[in-house]
Amino acid sequence: MATMTKNLLLAILVILVSVIVCARVIILRGVDLASIDGVAPSLAPDVVIASSQEPKASTTAASRHVRSTSEWQSEASTPVRLVGRIVDTNGQGLAGIKVRLRTLRHTDDKFILRHAVTKAKGGFVLDDLDPHGTYLLHTEAVAKYPGYRLDGFTLDSLAAPLEIQLAQLDLVDVEGTVVDAEHAPVSNFTLTIDSLDTNYPSRTVTTDVSGYFRLKAFPAGGLNIYTATPDYFRIKGLRTNVDVYRNLALVIDRGQYRLAGRILDQRGLPITHARITLKSTINANEYHSHAYRTRLSDMSGRFEFTGLSGIAHTFGVYANGYRPHIVNYEFQSFSDELEIRLRR
């Protein structure tokens, strides 16, 4: 009897142990499934850990969101884009105007250059700008409107949006003739013309066989007329007026005279690469016509100027290690030969 009771108790104990083990396995499997599905069971100890981790992740995401918003607000307080509009004096938008913006002072890794063209109502947008940059903005002249230039500004110093108002220009046509000092026409001669009063593109004109040129639809006011050739000419003092027809006679230092010679040292040896200059001025009623020519002496010390007028010129010779030689020169013939000896 005692043996049976002992066996019964042992069997009961085995059953209880099996039940406990099975229950533990079920709980553990529940935790594993919860981990896979992303749902934590309410009774497992791991549930608390998973639950405490999820709010932590949420908090991190929330803090990241707050930081991004803060950064966006910080950027918004200092402009990183330039929005503007170009209008006429009546407030009407001007379309098709090219706008250019670049940093005024920069390092290689922060240089910014942006372009835009105004839309139908005159609006333009320039994006991705450094809020701390110093900028230069300019617009190209178009039709009857001048260019515009704004120099040395920062974005936060401008009103938003920026409005640029352009006044319509008074344009005139100018005709003229280029002649030499003897009033003979100078053909195939190219001049560049700038406006002194407005921001307007330079224009070039070239004379025909009779020395005639015509400049159409150019802003009235002061003119700067010059050449881009090695023999440099410049005409200063001319002005044009609205509704006043102008037919200009521009006299320049051109003609049939020649000046040549040699540059030597005191021993009579040639000086190479000496710089020889000729300067002259013709004073007319309303303008001054300046000419500047330069040559370098060759290996034998020679130089030559051709196509000169017979007026007086300032003649200069300059060479390294020698005293300059400067004189007021007047021609003795149509073709003069000089020998200049420089001193140290």
Buried (B, 14 or more C-beta within 10 A) or exposed (E): EEEEEEEEEEEEEEEEEEEEEEEEEEBEEBBEEBBEEEEBBEEBEBBEEBEEEEEEEEEEEEEEEEEEEEEEEEEEEEBEEBBBBBBBEEEEBBBEBBBBBBBEEBEEEEEBEBEBEBBEEBBBEBEEBBBEBBBBBBBBBBEBBBBBEBEEBBBEEBEEEBEBEBEEBBBBEBBBBBBBBEEEBBEEBEBBBBBEEBBBEEBEBEBEEEBBBEBEEBBBBBBBBBBEEEBBBBBBBBBBEEEEEBEBEBBBBBBBBBBBBBBBBEEEEBBBEBBBBBBBBBEBEEBEBBBBBBBEBBEEBBBEBEBBBBBEBBBBBBBEEBEEBEEEBEBEEEEBEBEBBBEE
